Amino acid sequence: MKQRLINRMKLSFPSCSENERFSRTAVSGFISHLDPLIDEISDIKTAVSEGVTNAIVHAYPDRIGEVFMEVKIFEDRTVRIKIRDKGCGIENIEKAMEPMFTTSHDEERAGLGFAVMQSFMDKVSVRSAPGKGTTLTLTKKLKEKERYE
Amino acid sequence: MDTEIRIYTGGIIYAVICGDIDHHTAKGIRSDIDKAIIERDPKLLILDFSRVTFMDSSGIGLVMGRYRQMADRGGEVILTEVVGYIRKVFQLSGIDRLTKIVGDVSRYIGCEQRLDEEDIKEEKTDEAKAY
């Protein structure tokens, strides 16, 4: 059954690493009216941080490009976050999602971004076209509110 | 935010990491800790996460890098004050198999004395004299 959309927001920002913090706090602020559990907020913030960092580090390795983010909240408390860039794209998505795989020249990047996203969210999907960009979709259904009552 | 570096006798560095650990902040944290490692050549590096407000997989890279540095010197890394959500990120990486995560570090630094800036200056003067 298709769920009714109850709220949405869009934002875009340049791929500067300073914006990693802004992007995750913007999402956590936006979903706060759903009263998520602290664990749920930290899972979502961590996954968003991984996704946005990927765009900053990998999509635009040598230049500053635009990162687009869209967050939708559905009636059944599902939160869907799209992180999109118009960067270099991913040649082999399967390979990119393998744990410990990284193309970063910074040898202290652990290559665990996708593993973190997959473990902290219900669903992670990636669409990418080399030279055109990547869209990452992160989905998580928050627990029902009745738990407090 | 700067990392608070505390120096103890017995070749111990105790680093209190402050604020968010992400790709943007990791470089600064890394350089603060590495500077202390180079200066002190410690046997034990304790990383304290009590003042960390957020951590993504950049924290794994940060610990792995310091683990390698310390292993090259025959030293050890211990993580402390690791709360639930940070532990969750570490467990995913398996880094908890390389480094100990402990709640109470007193058995490691119990008998050691914390050196203040004056002590460190004196130490350097003594070394210079000996040389």
Interface residues (C-beta under 8 A of the other chain):
Chain A: S17 E18 E20 R21 R24 D39 S42 D43 K45 T46 S49 E50 T53 I56 V57 D106 E107 E108 R109 A110 L112 G113 A115 V116 S119 F120
Chain B: D20 D22 H23 H24 A26 R30 F54 M55 D56 S57 S58 I60 G61 L62 M64 G65 G84 Y85 K88 V89 L92 S93
